[in-house]
Amino acid sequence: MQPYDDSLVLDRLLGQMDLAFTNITGQTISFIDHRGRWHGPLRLERFTDFCRCVMDSPEGAARCRACNHTMGLRSGGGGAVECCHMGVSVISMPVQVAEQRELYLSYGQFLTQDTQAEFYRLLEQNCTELGLDYDRLRQAAGELRVLSREELDARVQLLRFFAAYLAVAESELRTRMEYAEQMEKKLELERKLHSMEFKFLQSQISPHFLFNTLNLLMRTAYRENAPQTAGLICDLSELLRRAYRSKDSVCTLAEELLCAEKYLTLQCQRMGPEFSYSISCQPGGERIMIPVLTIQPLVENAIVHGLVDEERPLRLEIDVKTDSKLLRITVSDNGEGIPQQVLRQLEGAEGEGSGLRNVSDRLKLFFGPEARLDISSRPGEGTRVELLCPLGAEGGEAGV
């Protein structure tokens, strides 16, 4: 679905309005902005011969545009009836459309009984100034309608009705199109959600089977006198149990740090001397409640993007500081750093960065909209990720 375009909505309504007015009066109306520019259909074939003759002259066309601009500014809230630069009468009626855009209906190309004499008196002078054929303009002027006061008032009322209808119809149609666009976005989001759920089901292993198997491996390791292997299997089992917990679950900061430590212990066994870590937490912060799996995604990204080679061991540090107003969790490394293109993905809502975006979104839901996740990284200088969480009622200690 194409994004909502209010100009398309307005152009459609203007076309309908012009057609309806023409069917009623036999003449066309123009839609002009405050700069004197026409909008919507400009049906020159419906213009009078007089006005077409004037617009055939470059100077005449320029004066018509300038005249439209001036009338639009003077039309006021209730409209105005004035004479153009050639002495032809014009009705200007403002329309309130989207975003307070300045637009007005213009109906002209007629004379009134009050202005007819003055029009003919100045016609030859105006033709001379514009270099127009006076005899041709005089003949064309004879075909202009001459309206009585009653006929003029009726057209003013008709234009006022059309202007009000246009404002209401434009607002209603714009609302409908915006609603349709929102529904399309909602359906697209639902399609993506169903696709993700299906992929998850495809890759999912029965938790019951998985944990039974891990318990079997751990008992086997103990029987074979391999306590270190059994400990690693136990750590992996605990990590997987947390991964199966609801994303909306919460835990203490102490539990979250313990989870991160188990993960880092496994990574140390995998990478050996190429990797080391440290975890520090300011006393008093352990009982603060946070969403589960808040720190581990940061640690995973640090290892993925930080490790280079054996000649440059990776050092990862987790540091937690807190006071009565703010919880600050920092995950930093001395690794290779993250290229700008990848960094933009991490900060975005899709691709590789979806995990970090998920962490950021859950922090805002839990701690409030002022919570944020900041990433700073330079190639060759490492990466630093900070979670800044304002502490309030939701961010209090466990059991409070």
Rosetta blueprint (number, residue, H / E / L):
1 M L
2 Q L
3 P L
4 Y L
5 D L
6 D H
7 S H
8 L H
9 V H
10 L H
11 D H
12 R H
13 L H
14 L H
15 G H
16 Q H
17 M H
18 D H
19 L H
20 A H
21 F H
22 T H
23 N H
24 I H
25 T H
26 G L
27 Q L
28 T L
29 I L
30 S E
31 F E
32 I E
33 D E
34 H L
35 R L
36 G L
37 R L
38 W E
39 H E
40 G L
41 P L
42 L L
43 R L
44 L H
45 E H
46 R H
47 F L
48 T L
49 D H
50 F H
51 C H
52 R H
53 C H
54 V H
55 M H
56 D L
57 S L
58 P H
59 E H
60 G H
61 A H
62 A H
63 R H
64 C H
65 R H
66 A H
67 C H
68 N H
69 H H
70 T H
71 M H
72 G H
73 L H
74 R H
75 S L
76 G L
77 G L
78 G L
79 G L
80 A E
81 V E
82 E E
83 C E
84 C L
85 H L
86 M L
87 G L
88 V L
89 S E
90 V E
91 I E
92 S E
93 M E
94 P E
95 V E
96 Q E
97 V L
98 A H
99 E H
100 Q H
101 R L
102 E E
103 L E
104 Y E
105 L E
106 S E
107 Y E
108 G E
109 Q E
110 F E
111 L E
112 T E
113 Q L
114 D L
115 T L
116 Q H
117 A H
118 E H
119 F H
120 Y H
121 R H
122 L H
123 L H
124 E H
125 Q H
126 N H
127 C H
128 T H
129 E H
130 L H
131 G L
132 L L
133 D L
134 Y H
135 D H
136 R H
137 L H
138 R H
139 Q H
140 A H
141 A H
142 G L
143 E L
144 L L
145 R E
146 V E
147 L E
148 S L
149 R H
150 E H
151 E H
152 L H
153 D H
154 A H
155 R H
156 V H
157 Q H
158 L H
159 L H
160 R H
161 F H
162 F H
163 A H
164 A H
165 Y H
166 L H
167 A H
168 V H
169 A H
170 E H
171 S H
172 E H
173 L H
174 R H
175 T H
176 R H
177 M H
178 E H
179 Y H
180 A H
181 E H
182 Q H
183 M H
184 E H
185 K H
186 K H
187 L H
188 E H
189 L H
190 E H
191 R H
192 K H
193 L H
194 H H
195 S H
196 M H
197 E H
198 F H
199 K H
200 F H
201 L H
202 Q H
203 S H
204 Q L
205 I L
206 S L
207 P H
208 H H
209 F H
210 L H
211 F H
212 N H
213 T H
214 L H
215 N H
216 L H
217 L H
218 M H
219 R H
220 T H
221 A H
222 Y H
223 R H
224 E L
225 N L
226 A L
227 P H
228 Q H
229 T H
230 A H
231 G H
232 L H
233 I H
234 C H
235 D H
236 L H
237 S H
238 E H
239 L H
240 L H
241 R H
242 R H
243 A H
244 Y L
245 R L
246 S L
247 K L
248 D L
249 S L
250 V E
251 C E
252 T E
253 L H
254 A H
255 E H
256 E H
257 L H
258 L H
259 C H
260 A H
261 E H
262 K H
263 Y H
264 L H
265 T H
266 L H
267 Q H
268 C H
269 Q H
270 R H
271 M H
272 G H
273 P H
274 E H
275 F E
276 S E
277 Y E
278 S E
279 I E
280 S E
281 C E
282 Q L
283 P L
284 G L
285 G L
286 E L
287 R L
288 I E
289 M E
290 I E
291 P E
292 V L
293 L L
294 T L
295 I L
296 Q H
297 P H
298 L H
299 V H
300 E H
301 N H
302 A H
303 I H
304 V H
305 H H
306 G H
307 L L
308 V L
309 D L
310 E L
311 E L
312 R L
313 P L
314 L E
315 R E
316 L E
317 E E
318 I E
319 D E
320 V E
321 K E
322 T E
323 D L
324 S L
325 K L
326 L E
327 L E
328 R E
329 I E
330 T E
331 V E
332 S E
333 D E
334 N L
335 G L
336 E L
337 G L
338 I L
339 P L
340 Q H
341 Q H
342 V H
343 L H
344 R H
345 Q H
346 L H
347 E H
348 G L
349 A L
350 E L
351 G H
352 E H
353 G H
354 S H
355 G H
356 L H
357 R H
358 N H
359 V H
360 S H
361 D H
362 R H
363 L H
364 K H
365 L H
366 F H
367 F H
368 G L
369 P L
370 E L
371 A L
372 R E
373 L E
374 D E
375 I E
376 S E
377 S E
378 R E
379 P L
380 G L
381 E L
382 G E
383 T E
384 R E
385 V E
386 E E
387 L E
388 L E
389 C E
390 P E
391 L L
392 G L
393 A L
394 E L
395 G L
396 G L
397 E E
398 A L
399 G L
400 V L
